[in-house]
């Protein structure tokens, strides 16, 4: 944040969540913040204060403060920043224990959609106040914003929050190791099995069943059930609503469901240890416990076993990462970083219509392949702290290689011969989806400016001065044509370039300046018809 030349660049360690759609940063006025960089609005002439006193909860903590508009960027491996300008930002002044803003974390990147206008945070917020809405304002011909997550397990387990976990100076994450990858604006087709993708549509209107102080996350999806095998015993459950959020570390079930599992484990013992203090409880289990936990999503089943679920504590005893909510009125399920680490998760937030999440088994190598020249982006140094499964991650920004599409048939045959995964693309679904209707989407022209959180307070003037330029287009994009109409997720074959990235250890949230304006929108897979081949996809 800040302006090069005219102001001071201010750099912060950010973490992310899909449960909120707001960007938030710890401000200079925060009296409860320690050992974390603080944002100073006086150092940024582009920042614009707004009226309002937002307050929100995340996990076991809550925070509040004031509102502003600011131009922000994320650094990229190519050296060109990925800009999210004119962003509505919560300046956090007050925080409680368990909030994100502690032990080196000073910013929160909200990946929630804000598709449903809300006043839950104490101010009127809508789609245009989030990252995606502003992206579509800058790129009016785009129809989808899509990214993939390929994470590593969290080092946070129930109970080790009492060890005062924090990020060491210069470390990329809590465990001083890479914690995962985000393929920004295009999932990596080499990272997952494209023939086994299962799609779910985000649900709305679920008004109860959440942990104290928390609202329904935007990216709540219905999954088709879970089962557990414990020795010769088997348990199962019907469909349920869950949110997929790497902010949390483990697996969280309603208390009654968790008790079913641990009643079947001989020697299990309820303990008051938690990664969401005050909200969940955990169970210590024998270290030789054999357990398999499976989640059904469409035609696919995703299983994890004791190697992931049973973790050794510092005293040599073992604890399970499946926690139960202490309040029996909570019916929420949360699948956090460690569960996400066992598969590849794709998020699609269209300009129009409902968001979708896809789940797929990882490819055998679980590594990205290089296909042609790539424009990459990174964010590093974001970490897990205290009881929360925050993560270090980097973003890979990709762009379309149009010559690749002209050779799609040949490449498909080459891939089959090489026994590699089939490439991922947006493609029309010729059949009916088990999820029901996916409306066709087409890019609409840019209309009236977005509405400010307060009608009497205008947004930053889009034409008042130079704003950051988006990263350069893919090297062969000079042959790009116009965008095509787009439909929501559905199976189809095709291919996109991908990249094996390199992790960076620094996290920067800055405002870059250039002498150019917005320029033309990038040619990205977000302008393409639909998603990749999925013979067994829902």
TORLUMSE-111495 format. One record per residue (C-alpha): chain; x, y, z; residue in three letters; residue number from 1. Coordinates in steps of 0.02 Angstrom, whole numbers, plus 50000, padded with zeros to 5 digits. Last residue first. Example, Ala and Ser with C-alpha at 12.3 -4.5 7.8 and 13.67 -1.06 7.14 Angstrom:
2
NUKE	lumnu	u	v	w	palum	roti
NUKE	A	50684	49947	50357	SER	2
NUKE	A	50615	49775	50390	ALA	1
end
This chain:
538
NUKE	lumnu	u	v	w	palum	roti
NUKE	A	48966	48319	49426	UNK	538
NUKE	A	49126	48257	49351	UNK	537
NUKE	A	49150	48079	49298	UNK	536
NUKE	A	49203	48114	49119	UNK	535
NUKE	A	49276	48278	49172	UNK	534
NUKE	A	49373	48366	49037	UNK	533
NUKE	A	49409	48544	49086	UNK	532
NUKE	A	49307	48698	49121	UNK	531
NUKE	A	49206	48821	49021	UNK	530
NUKE	A	49201	48946	48877	UNK	529
NUKE	A	49359	49052	48887	UNK	528
NUKE	A	49373	49232	48948	UNK	527
NUKE	A	49436	49180	49121	UNK	526
NUKE	A	49572	49083	49031	UNK	525
NUKE	A	49659	49249	49015	UNK	524
NUKE	A	49689	49379	48882	UNK	523
NUKE	A	49731	49530	48986	UNK	522
NUKE	A	49617	49681	48982	UNK	521
NUKE	A	49675	49825	48876	UNK	520
NUKE	A	49758	49972	48958	UNK	519
NUKE	A	49717	50021	49137	UNK	518
NUKE	A	49814	50181	49129	UNK	517
NUKE	A	49996	50205	49085	UNK	516
NUKE	A	50125	50310	49172	UNK	515
NUKE	A	50154	50177	49302	UNK	514
NUKE	A	50135	50169	49488	UNK	513
NUKE	A	50142	50020	49604	UNK	512
NUKE	A	50042	50011	49765	UNK	511
NUKE	A	50111	49887	49889	UNK	510
NUKE	A	50070	49727	49980	UNK	509
NUKE	A	50232	49633	49992	UNK	508
NUKE	A	50268	49462	50064	UNK	507
NUKE	A	50447	49403	50058	UNK	506
NUKE	A	50512	49225	50052	UNK	505
NUKE	A	50478	49184	49872	UNK	504
NUKE	A	50435	49012	49808	UNK	503
NUKE	A	50479	48960	49632	UNK	502
NUKE	A	50346	48906	49510	UNK	501
NUKE	A	50321	48756	49397	UNK	500
NUKE	A	50217	48830	49259	UNK	499
NUKE	A	50064	48795	49156	UNK	498
NUKE	A	50002	48830	48981	UNK	497
NUKE	A	49820	48793	48946	UNK	496
NUKE	A	49730	48646	48871	UNK	495
NUKE	A	49572	48571	48800	UNK	494
NUKE	A	49438	48450	48855	UNK	493
NUKE	A	49265	48491	48920	UNK	492
NUKE	A	49170	48469	49081	UNK	491
NUKE	A	49063	48604	49161	UNK	490
NUKE	A	49089	48761	49261	UNK	489
NUKE	A	48982	48912	49216	UNK	488
NUKE	A	48963	48974	49039	UNK	487
NUKE	A	49067	49097	48941	UNK	486
NUKE	A	49045	49197	48783	UNK	485
NUKE	A	49202	49224	48685	UNK	484
NUKE	A	49336	49354	48704	UNK	483
NUKE	A	49413	49434	48552	UNK	482
NUKE	A	49566	49364	48468	UNK	481
NUKE	A	49741	49338	48532	UNK	480
NUKE	A	49883	49333	48407	UNK	479
NUKE	A	49986	49458	48505	UNK	478
NUKE	A	49961	49341	48652	UNK	477
NUKE	A	50121	49248	48611	UNK	476
NUKE	A	50221	49315	48756	UNK	475
NUKE	A	50079	49303	48882	UNK	474
NUKE	A	50018	49474	48930	UNK	473
NUKE	A	50111	49596	49037	UNK	472
NUKE	A	50055	49613	49219	UNK	471
NUKE	A	49914	49736	49253	UNK	470
NUKE	A	49956	49919	49250	UNK	469
NUKE	A	49947	50014	49413	UNK	468
NUKE	A	49846	50173	49416	UNK	467
NUKE	A	49887	50340	49339	UNK	466
NUKE	A	49777	50486	49389	UNK	465
NUKE	A	49601	50545	49421	UNK	464
NUKE	A	49523	50431	49292	UNK	463
NUKE	A	49457	50295	49408	UNK	462
NUKE	A	49412	50427	49535	UNK	461
NUKE	A	49422	50345	49706	UNK	460
NUKE	A	49250	50290	49755	UNK	459
NUKE	A	49120	50420	49795	UNK	458
NUKE	A	49051	50447	49971	UNK	457
NUKE	A	48868	50493	49975	UNK	456
NUKE	A	48809	50318	49935	UNK	455
NUKE	A	48909	50239	50075	UNK	454
NUKE	A	48994	50073	50041	UNK	453
NUKE	A	49027	50152	49871	UNK	452
NUKE	A	48924	50098	49722	UNK	451
NUKE	A	49015	50043	49567	UNK	450
NUKE	A	49033	50159	49416	UNK	449
NUKE	A	48900	50144	49281	UNK	448
NUKE	A	48921	50023	49138	UNK	447
NUKE	A	49066	49919	49077	UNK	446
NUKE	A	49011	49810	48935	UNK	445
NUKE	A	48948	49637	48970	UNK	444
NUKE	A	49043	49476	48955	UNK	443
NUKE	A	48930	49327	48930	UNK	442
NUKE	A	48875	49197	49052	UNK	441
NUKE	A	48774	49042	49018	UNK	440
NUKE	A	48678	48979	49167	UNK	439
NUKE	A	48734	48819	49254	UNK	438
NUKE	A	48576	48717	49287	UNK	437
NUKE	A	48582	48568	49402	UNK	436
NUKE	A	48726	48504	49507	UNK	435
NUKE	A	48716	48336	49423	UNK	434
NUKE	A	48763	48423	49265	UNK	433
NUKE	A	48669	48395	49103	UNK	432
NUKE	A	48775	48359	48952	UNK	431
NUKE	A	48868	48458	48821	UNK	430
NUKE	A	48965	48556	48949	UNK	429
NUKE	A	49055	48696	48860	UNK	428
NUKE	A	49240	48714	48888	UNK	427
NUKE	A	49355	48808	49008	UNK	426
NUKE	A	49517	48717	49006	UNK	425
NUKE	A	49623	48589	49095	UNK	424
NUKE	A	49748	48480	49005	UNK	423
NUKE	A	49741	48292	49003	UNK	422
NUKE	A	49856	48212	49129	UNK	421
NUKE	A	50014	48134	49061	UNK	420
NUKE	A	50032	47964	48981	UNK	419
NUKE	A	50160	48030	48854	UNK	418
NUKE	A	50061	47954	48711	UNK	417
NUKE	A	49901	48029	48779	UNK	416
NUKE	A	49982	48198	48802	UNK	415
NUKE	A	50047	48198	48624	UNK	414
NUKE	A	49872	48156	48561	UNK	413
NUKE	A	49799	48302	48658	UNK	412
NUKE	A	49936	48414	48594	UNK	411
NUKE	A	49893	48374	48414	UNK	410
NUKE	A	49708	48410	48443	UNK	409
NUKE	A	49741	48572	48536	UNK	408
NUKE	A	49860	48646	48406	UNK	407
NUKE	A	49755	48799	48371	UNK	406
NUKE	A	49727	48810	48558	UNK	405
NUKE	A	49912	48821	48595	UNK	404
NUKE	A	49933	48959	48467	UNK	403
NUKE	A	49815	49058	48576	UNK	402
NUKE	A	49930	49050	48727	UNK	401
NUKE	A	49818	49114	48866	UNK	400
NUKE	A	49887	49199	49019	UNK	399
NUKE	A	49944	49139	49187	UNK	398
NUKE	A	49973	49219	49357	UNK	397
NUKE	A	50054	49103	49482	UNK	396
NUKE	A	50019	49154	49661	UNK	395
NUKE	A	50125	49102	49807	UNK	394
NUKE	A	50081	49031	49975	UNK	393
NUKE	A	50127	49032	50157	UNK	392
NUKE	A	49979	48977	50255	UNK	391
NUKE	A	49861	49014	50396	UNK	390
NUKE	A	49802	48864	50494	UNK	389
NUKE	A	49747	48959	50650	UNK	388
NUKE	A	49777	48915	50830	UNK	387
NUKE	A	49933	49021	50857	UNK	386
NUKE	A	50000	49073	50689	UNK	385
NUKE	A	50006	48995	50517	UNK	384
NUKE	A	50102	49092	50388	UNK	383
NUKE	A	50117	49215	50246	UNK	382
NUKE	A	50297	49238	50195	UNK	381
NUKE	A	50270	49219	50009	UNK	380
NUKE	A	50161	49297	49875	UNK	379
NUKE	A	50205	49259	49698	UNK	378
NUKE	A	50157	49297	49519	UNK	377
NUKE	A	50204	49214	49356	UNK	376
NUKE	A	50191	49260	49172	UNK	375
NUKE	A	50230	49100	49079	UNK	374
NUKE	A	50323	49051	48922	UNK	373
NUKE	A	50286	48880	48851	UNK	372
NUKE	A	50216	48731	48945	UNK	371
NUKE	A	50313	48707	49108	UNK	370
NUKE	A	50240	48570	49216	UNK	369
NUKE	A	50170	48595	49391	UNK	368
NUKE	A	50201	48466	49526	UNK	367
NUKE	A	50085	48347	49615	UNK	366
NUKE	A	50189	48205	49537	UNK	365
NUKE	A	50046	48080	49535	UNK	364
NUKE	A	49917	48209	49486	UNK	363
NUKE	A	49811	48272	49628	UNK	362
NUKE	A	49636	48208	49651	UNK	361
NUKE	A	49504	48337	49604	UNK	360
NUKE	A	49385	48456	49692	UNK	359
NUKE	A	49290	48597	49609	UNK	358
NUKE	A	49213	48751	49690	UNK	357
NUKE	A	49079	48859	49611	UNK	356
NUKE	A	49021	49040	49626	UNK	355
NUKE	A	48843	49083	49581	UNK	354
NUKE	A	48786	49189	49435	UNK	353
NUKE	A	48862	49337	49348	UNK	352
NUKE	A	49043	49398	49349	UNK	351
NUKE	A	49097	49221	49385	UNK	350
NUKE	A	49192	49165	49541	UNK	349
NUKE	A	49275	48997	49507	UNK	348
NUKE	A	49375	48911	49643	UNK	347
NUKE	A	49477	48754	49607	UNK	346
NUKE	A	49538	48634	49741	UNK	345
NUKE	A	49675	48504	49716	UNK	344
NUKE	A	49683	48363	49842	UNK	343
NUKE	A	49769	48305	50001	UNK	342
NUKE	A	49825	48477	50057	UNK	341
NUKE	A	49644	48536	50067	UNK	340
NUKE	A	49622	48425	50220	UNK	339
NUKE	A	49774	48504	50304	UNK	338
NUKE	A	49723	48680	50256	UNK	337
NUKE	A	49547	48679	50320	UNK	336
NUKE	A	49383	48589	50295	UNK	335
NUKE	A	49247	48672	50399	UNK	334
NUKE	A	49079	48593	50441	UNK	333
NUKE	A	48940	48696	50520	UNK	332
NUKE	A	48800	48621	50624	UNK	331
NUKE	A	48832	48726	50778	UNK	330
NUKE	A	48689	48703	50902	UNK	329
NUKE	A	48793	48572	50993	UNK	328
NUKE	A	48914	48706	51052	UNK	327
NUKE	A	49084	48626	51083	UNK	326
NUKE	A	49117	48607	50897	UNK	325
NUKE	A	49211	48447	50860	UNK	324
NUKE	A	49391	48429	50803	UNK	323
NUKE	A	49469	48308	50679	UNK	322
NUKE	A	49656	48342	50696	UNK	321
NUKE	A	49677	48190	50807	UNK	320
NUKE	A	49799	48189	50953	UNK	319
NUKE	A	49946	48078	50998	UNK	318
NUKE	A	50053	48059	51153	UNK	317
NUKE	A	50242	48081	51146	UNK	316
NUKE	A	50249	48235	51258	UNK	315
NUKE	A	50277	48352	51109	UNK	314
NUKE	A	50120	48290	51024	UNK	313
NUKE	A	50110	48158	50887	UNK	312
NUKE	A	49980	48183	50751	UNK	311
NUKE	A	49839	48068	50698	UNK	310
NUKE	A	49737	48129	50549	UNK	309
NUKE	A	49876	48139	50419	UNK	308
NUKE	A	49960	47970	50434	UNK	307
NUKE	A	49796	47908	50510	UNK	306
NUKE	A	49706	47912	50343	UNK	305
NUKE	A	49636	48035	50216	UNK	304
NUKE	A	49506	47994	50085	UNK	303
NUKE	A	49425	48090	49942	UNK	302
NUKE	A	49278	48006	49856	UNK	301
NUKE	A	49221	48058	49683	UNK	300
NUKE	A	49055	48036	49594	UNK	299
NUKE	A	48984	48196	49668	UNK	298
NUKE	A	49086	48242	49820	UNK	297
NUKE	A	49101	48105	49951	UNK	296
NUKE	A	49217	48139	50098	UNK	295
NUKE	A	49317	47995	50170	UNK	294
NUKE	A	49402	47976	50340	UNK	293
NUKE	A	49514	47824	50364	UNK	292
NUKE	A	49569	47774	50538	UNK	291
NUKE	A	49699	47658	50614	UNK	290
NUKE	A	49747	47712	50790	UNK	289
NUKE	A	49926	47661	50836	UNK	288
NUKE	A	49960	47826	50925	UNK	287
NUKE	A	49813	47797	51041	UNK	286
NUKE	A	49694	47946	51033	UNK	285
NUKE	A	49686	48119	51109	UNK	284
NUKE	A	49523	48204	51065	UNK	283
NUKE	A	49487	48385	51024	UNK	282
NUKE	A	49369	48525	51073	UNK	281
NUKE	A	49304	48673	50973	UNK	280
NUKE	A	49242	48851	50999	UNK	279
NUKE	A	49335	48920	51149	UNK	278
NUKE	A	49500	48916	51058	UNK	277
NUKE	A	49487	48878	50871	UNK	276
NUKE	A	49640	48765	50852	UNK	275
NUKE	A	49583	48674	51007	UNK	274
NUKE	A	49635	48579	51161	UNK	273
NUKE	A	49512	48545	51301	UNK	272
NUKE	A	49534	48358	51293	UNK	271
NUKE	A	49412	48215	51257	UNK	270
NUKE	A	49496	48044	51272	UNK	269
NUKE	A	49509	47904	51145	UNK	268
NUKE	A	49557	47734	51216	UNK	267
NUKE	A	49455	47629	51095	UNK	266
NUKE	A	49406	47731	50942	UNK	265
NUKE	A	49221	47705	50898	UNK	264
NUKE	A	49161	47834	51025	UNK	263
NUKE	A	49287	47950	50941	UNK	262
NUKE	A	49199	47947	50774	UNK	261
NUKE	A	49022	47965	50841	UNK	260
NUKE	A	49083	48105	50954	UNK	259
NUKE	A	49140	48204	50801	UNK	258
NUKE	A	48966	48194	50725	UNK	257
NUKE	A	48881	48253	50886	UNK	256
NUKE	A	49002	48399	50903	UNK	255
NUKE	A	48973	48464	50727	UNK	254
NUKE	A	49131	48434	50625	UNK	253
NUKE	A	49295	48528	50600	UNK	252
NUKE	A	49443	48465	50499	UNK	251
NUKE	A	49612	48551	50520	UNK	250
NUKE	A	49713	48709	50497	UNK	249
NUKE	A	49591	48852	50472	UNK	248
NUKE	A	49633	48999	50359	UNK	247
NUKE	A	49637	48871	50217	UNK	246
NUKE	A	49447	48884	50202	UNK	245
NUKE	A	49326	48763	50121	UNK	244
NUKE	A	49154	48792	50193	UNK	243
NUKE	A	49036	48649	50226	UNK	242
NUKE	A	48853	48602	50209	UNK	241
NUKE	A	48805	48420	50233	UNK	240
NUKE	A	48751	48264	50140	UNK	239
NUKE	A	48720	48107	50242	UNK	238
NUKE	A	48837	48030	50369	UNK	237
NUKE	A	48935	47869	50384	UNK	236
NUKE	A	49019	47758	50511	UNK	235
NUKE	A	49112	47593	50491	UNK	234
NUKE	A	49195	47484	50622	UNK	233
NUKE	A	49321	47349	50576	UNK	232
NUKE	A	49470	47460	50621	UNK	231
NUKE	A	49401	47635	50613	UNK	230
NUKE	A	49324	47671	50443	UNK	229
NUKE	A	49245	47842	50429	UNK	228
NUKE	A	49115	47905	50307	UNK	227
NUKE	A	49067	48076	50243	UNK	226
NUKE	A	48921	48144	50143	UNK	225
NUKE	A	48874	48223	49978	UNK	224
NUKE	A	48949	48395	49996	UNK	223
NUKE	A	48847	48555	49993	UNK	222
NUKE	A	48950	48713	49972	UNK	221
NUKE	A	48978	48871	50074	UNK	220
NUKE	A	49089	48994	49981	UNK	219
NUKE	A	49010	49155	50043	UNK	218
NUKE	A	49039	49107	50225	UNK	217
NUKE	A	48880	49108	50331	UNK	216
NUKE	A	48905	49229	50475	UNK	215
NUKE	A	49020	49213	50626	UNK	214
NUKE	A	48991	49285	50799	UNK	213
NUKE	A	48979	49116	50884	UNK	212
NUKE	A	49011	48969	50770	UNK	211
NUKE	A	48886	48943	50630	UNK	210
NUKE	A	48725	48841	50630	UNK	209
NUKE	A	48606	48973	50564	UNK	208
NUKE	A	48560	49077	50412	UNK	207
NUKE	A	48593	48962	50265	UNK	206
NUKE	A	48522	49073	50126	UNK	205
NUKE	A	48658	49044	50000	UNK	204
NUKE	A	48746	48894	49924	UNK	203
NUKE	A	48904	48891	49819	UNK	202
NUKE	A	48894	48765	49677	UNK	201
NUKE	A	48990	48601	49679	UNK	200
NUKE	A	49102	48527	49544	UNK	199
NUKE	A	49189	48358	49542	UNK	198
NUKE	A	49347	48337	49438	UNK	197
NUKE	A	49404	48160	49401	UNK	196
NUKE	A	49455	48167	49217	UNK	195
NUKE	A	49566	48319	49250	UNK	194
NUKE	A	49678	48226	49371	UNK	193
NUKE	A	49774	48365	49459	UNK	192
NUKE	A	49933	48469	49454	UNK	191
NUKE	A	49967	48458	49267	UNK	190
NUKE	A	49813	48559	49223	UNK	189
NUKE	A	49871	48707	49330	UNK	188
NUKE	A	49721	48812	49382	UNK	187
NUKE	A	49711	48981	49296	UNK	186
NUKE	A	49677	49152	49369	UNK	185
NUKE	A	49804	49129	49508	UNK	184
NUKE	A	49880	48958	49532	UNK	183
NUKE	A	49895	48962	49722	UNK	182
NUKE	A	50036	48857	49793	UNK	181
NUKE	A	50077	48781	49960	UNK	180
NUKE	A	50157	48789	50130	UNK	179
NUKE	A	50339	48805	50082	UNK	178
NUKE	A	50446	48787	50235	UNK	177
NUKE	A	50493	48885	50390	UNK	176
NUKE	A	50359	48789	50487	UNK	175
NUKE	A	50261	48947	50524	UNK	174
NUKE	A	50291	49012	50350	UNK	173
NUKE	A	50415	49097	50233	UNK	172
NUKE	A	50541	49135	50373	UNK	171
NUKE	A	50628	49304	50369	UNK	170
NUKE	A	50593	49339	50552	UNK	169
NUKE	A	50522	49181	50634	UNK	168
NUKE	A	50335	49164	50615	UNK	167
NUKE	A	50242	49128	50775	UNK	166
NUKE	A	50185	48982	50881	UNK	165
NUKE	A	50150	49028	51060	UNK	164
NUKE	A	50172	48851	51128	UNK	163
NUKE	A	49991	48858	51184	UNK	162
NUKE	A	49941	48852	51002	UNK	161
NUKE	A	50016	48678	51003	UNK	160
NUKE	A	49858	48610	51081	UNK	159
NUKE	A	49760	48557	50929	UNK	158
NUKE	A	49877	48546	50779	UNK	157
NUKE	A	49962	48683	50677	UNK	156
NUKE	A	50099	48624	50558	UNK	155
NUKE	A	49975	48643	50414	UNK	154
NUKE	A	49980	48515	50274	UNK	153
NUKE	A	50040	48573	50101	UNK	152
NUKE	A	49929	48667	49979	UNK	151
NUKE	A	49881	48656	49796	UNK	150
NUKE	A	49745	48786	49772	UNK	149
NUKE	A	49676	48835	49601	UNK	148
NUKE	A	49611	49001	49537	UNK	147
NUKE	A	49468	49063	49430	UNK	146
NUKE	A	49391	49232	49393	UNK	145
NUKE	A	49259	49214	49259	UNK	144
NUKE	A	49170	49327	49134	UNK	143
NUKE	A	49301	49450	49074	UNK	142
NUKE	A	49245	49586	48951	UNK	141
NUKE	A	49231	49718	49089	UNK	140
NUKE	A	49413	49702	49143	UNK	139
NUKE	A	49446	49844	49267	UNK	138
NUKE	A	49268	49835	49331	UNK	137
NUKE	A	49279	49645	49329	UNK	136
NUKE	A	49434	49650	49439	UNK	135
NUKE	A	49348	49771	49558	UNK	134
NUKE	A	49208	49647	49583	UNK	133
NUKE	A	49330	49505	49610	UNK	132
NUKE	A	49436	49587	49747	UNK	131
NUKE	A	49288	49643	49849	UNK	130
NUKE	A	49192	49805	49873	UNK	129
NUKE	A	49112	49787	49701	UNK	128
NUKE	A	49021	49629	49756	UNK	127
NUKE	A	48929	49722	49894	UNK	126
NUKE	A	48959	49796	50066	UNK	125
NUKE	A	48846	49908	50169	UNK	124
NUKE	A	48930	49938	50335	UNK	123
NUKE	A	48927	49857	50507	UNK	122
NUKE	A	49009	49693	50460	UNK	121
NUKE	A	48842	49605	50435	UNK	120
NUKE	A	48779	49741	50317	UNK	119
NUKE	A	48777	49625	50168	UNK	118
NUKE	A	48756	49623	49979	UNK	117
NUKE	A	48758	49442	49918	UNK	116
NUKE	A	48898	49410	49795	UNK	115
NUKE	A	49022	49468	49928	UNK	114
NUKE	A	49138	49338	49849	UNK	113
NUKE	A	49250	49277	49990	UNK	112
NUKE	A	49436	49283	49951	UNK	111
NUKE	A	49475	49404	50092	UNK	110
NUKE	A	49658	49450	50101	UNK	109
NUKE	A	49701	49482	50284	UNK	108
NUKE	A	49847	49589	50338	UNK	107
NUKE	A	49966	49615	50483	UNK	106
NUKE	A	50025	49439	50524	UNK	105
NUKE	A	50188	49433	50622	UNK	104
NUKE	A	50129	49355	50784	UNK	103
NUKE	A	49959	49437	50787	UNK	102
NUKE	A	49822	49503	50675	UNK	101
NUKE	A	49720	49350	50625	UNK	100
NUKE	A	49606	49359	50779	UNK	99
NUKE	A	49619	49227	50916	UNK	98
NUKE	A	49638	49352	51057	UNK	97
NUKE	A	49535	49509	51020	UNK	96
NUKE	A	49572	49652	50901	UNK	95
NUKE	A	49547	49839	50889	UNK	94
NUKE	A	49613	49961	50760	UNK	93
NUKE	A	49593	49862	50598	UNK	92
NUKE	A	49583	49971	50444	UNK	91
NUKE	A	49454	49881	50337	UNK	90
NUKE	A	49494	49905	50154	UNK	89
NUKE	A	49379	49938	50006	UNK	88
NUKE	A	49493	49917	49855	UNK	87
NUKE	A	49512	50049	49721	UNK	86
NUKE	A	49649	49946	49641	UNK	85
NUKE	A	49688	49762	49647	UNK	84
NUKE	A	49850	49759	49552	UNK	83
NUKE	A	49959	49611	49505	UNK	82
NUKE	A	50132	49686	49504	UNK	81
NUKE	A	50256	49662	49361	UNK	80
NUKE	A	50422	49587	49415	UNK	79
NUKE	A	50391	49424	49323	UNK	78
NUKE	A	50387	49331	49488	UNK	77
NUKE	A	50242	49439	49543	UNK	76
NUKE	A	50213	49562	49683	UNK	75
NUKE	A	50036	49592	49749	UNK	74
NUKE	A	49962	49765	49727	UNK	73
NUKE	A	49853	49890	49818	UNK	72
NUKE	A	49759	50051	49781	UNK	71
NUKE	A	49661	50111	49932	UNK	70
NUKE	A	49483	50152	49986	UNK	69
NUKE	A	49454	50169	50173	UNK	68
NUKE	A	49354	50101	50318	UNK	67
NUKE	A	49374	50104	50508	UNK	66
NUKE	A	49409	49980	50647	UNK	65
NUKE	A	49353	49812	50710	UNK	64
NUKE	A	49420	49640	50749	UNK	63
NUKE	A	49355	49472	50807	UNK	62
NUKE	A	49431	49309	50862	UNK	61
NUKE	A	49384	49126	50878	UNK	60
NUKE	A	49365	49093	50692	UNK	59
NUKE	A	49338	49256	50602	UNK	58
NUKE	A	49227	49391	50674	UNK	57
NUKE	A	49183	49562	50606	UNK	56
NUKE	A	49169	49746	50652	UNK	55
NUKE	A	49158	49891	50531	UNK	54
NUKE	A	49143	50070	50596	UNK	53
NUKE	A	49085	50176	50451	UNK	52
NUKE	A	49132	50333	50356	UNK	51
NUKE	A	49259	50319	50218	UNK	50
NUKE	A	49441	50376	50214	UNK	49
NUKE	A	49527	50391	50046	UNK	48
NUKE	A	49702	50323	50015	UNK	47
NUKE	A	49793	50392	49862	UNK	46
NUKE	A	49902	50511	49965	UNK	45
NUKE	A	49975	50360	50058	UNK	44
NUKE	A	50090	50396	50206	UNK	43
NUKE	A	49950	50471	50311	UNK	42
NUKE	A	49857	50304	50305	UNK	41
NUKE	A	49991	50221	50413	UNK	40
NUKE	A	49979	50031	50406	UNK	39
NUKE	A	50058	49931	50547	UNK	38
NUKE	A	50198	49802	50536	UNK	37
NUKE	A	50184	49662	50665	UNK	36
NUKE	A	50273	49623	50828	UNK	35
NUKE	A	50131	49695	50932	UNK	34
NUKE	A	49952	49746	50899	UNK	33
NUKE	A	49833	49785	51042	UNK	32
NUKE	A	49846	49975	51027	UNK	31
NUKE	A	49797	49975	50844	UNK	30
NUKE	A	49797	50155	50782	UNK	29
NUKE	A	49939	50124	50660	UNK	28
NUKE	A	49827	50007	50563	UNK	27
NUKE	A	49816	49818	50548	UNK	26
NUKE	A	49757	49778	50372	UNK	25
NUKE	A	49594	49710	50304	UNK	24
NUKE	A	49536	49657	50131	UNK	23
NUKE	A	49355	49602	50137	UNK	22
NUKE	A	49265	49453	50064	UNK	21
NUKE	A	49265	49344	50220	UNK	20
NUKE	A	49258	49155	50239	UNK	19
NUKE	A	49378	49119	50096	UNK	18
NUKE	A	49526	49170	50202	UNK	17
NUKE	A	49700	49237	50169	UNK	16
NUKE	A	49861	49286	50256	UNK	15
NUKE	A	49959	49444	50229	UNK	14
NUKE	A	50131	49496	50289	UNK	13
NUKE	A	50145	49682	50255	UNK	12
NUKE	A	50241	49810	50152	UNK	11
NUKE	A	50208	49998	50151	UNK	10
NUKE	A	50269	50097	50001	UNK	9
NUKE	A	50285	50280	50047	UNK	8
NUKE	A	50207	50422	49950	UNK	7
NUKE	A	50220	50523	49790	UNK	6
NUKE	A	50370	50426	49724	UNK	5
NUKE	A	50295	50254	49739	UNK	4
NUKE	A	50122	50263	49811	UNK	3
NUKE	A	50059	50175	49966	UNK	2
NUKE	A	50000	50000	50000	UNK	1
end
